[in-house]
Amino acid sequence: MGYTIYYRIKIDNHEKALSFIERVCRGLGMECELEGGGIRIICPSGGVEPLIIKNGEGFVKTYGREPCTSLYLLLLLSLSAFGSVEVFDDS
C-alpha cells in the first residue's frame, strides 16, 4: 500500500535552514547532501524514497514505513522556522 507526503515550502533563510537540517540529520544518522538547488535526505532504514527539500511543491513516497515517515514529517515541519511550510498526505 502506498503512502505519500506532499509539501509546499518557501524557505527565506537558506543558509540557516541548511545548517539546521544538516545538524539534525547528523544526529539522526541520516544522509544529507546538496543536490541541484535542494537538499537530499536519505533515511538509513531504507525502503522509502529520498526526501528532496527545495522551494516549491514536492512529494515523497514513504509507503507508511516508520520511522522514516515520521522523521520526514518532522524535518519538513521544522523548516517552518525558516519560512513557510504546508504538509499534507494521502489520508
N, C-alpha and C positions, 0 to 999 in steps of 0.2 A: 504494500500500500504506500502511496506517495504522500509526502508532506512537504510543502514549500513555504518558505518565509519570503514575503515581499517587503520591499522597503523603498523609501524615498528619503534622500539625505541631501542636506545643504550644509557643508562644513565651512565656517567662517575663518577659523584659525587652523590651517592645515598643519603647521609645524607642531603646535601643541597637541593636536589630535593624533598625529603620527607618533609622537613621543609617548603619549599615554597608551595607545594601542600596542606599541612595541613592548612597553613595560609590562602591561597586563598579560600579553601573550607569552612573554618570557616566564612570568610567574606561573602560568597555567600549563607550560610545556607545549605550547602551540607554535607552529612555524609562522613567521610573519615576514613578508618581503614586499618591496615596492614592485609594482607591475603596471606599466602603461598608464601612469597618472592615478593609479589607485593602490590600495593595499590588499594583498592577497594573504588570507589566513587559512591555514590547513589544520584541521582537528587531528590530534595524534591517534585517536582510536579508530579513525578511518571509516569507510563506508558511507561518507557524505561528500557532497561537492565542496570545493574550497569556497570560502566567503570572499567576495571581491567588494571592497568598500571604496566607493568614489562618489562624487557629487552626481546626483540624478537618481533615476529609478533603477532598481535591480531586484534580483531574486536569487535564492539558493535552495536547492533540494537537499533536505536532511533526512527524509524518509521517517521522521519522528524518532530517530536514533538519539539516545541520550548517552553521554552528557552533551554531545555536540549541539543538539538543537537548543538547549538551554544556554549554553555558552555563547553561541552565535546571537541569540536574542539579547543576552546581557551586554555583549560587546556593541551591538547596534544601538541599543537604547542608551548606553553610557555616552555615546557620541553626541547626545543632545546637549551636553555641557559645552560643546564647541560649535553649535549651530542648531539646526532643526532636523528632527528625525521623525518619520512616520513608519510604523511597522505593523504589518498585518499578516495573516496566514490563511491556510485553506479552511480552517474551521469556522 
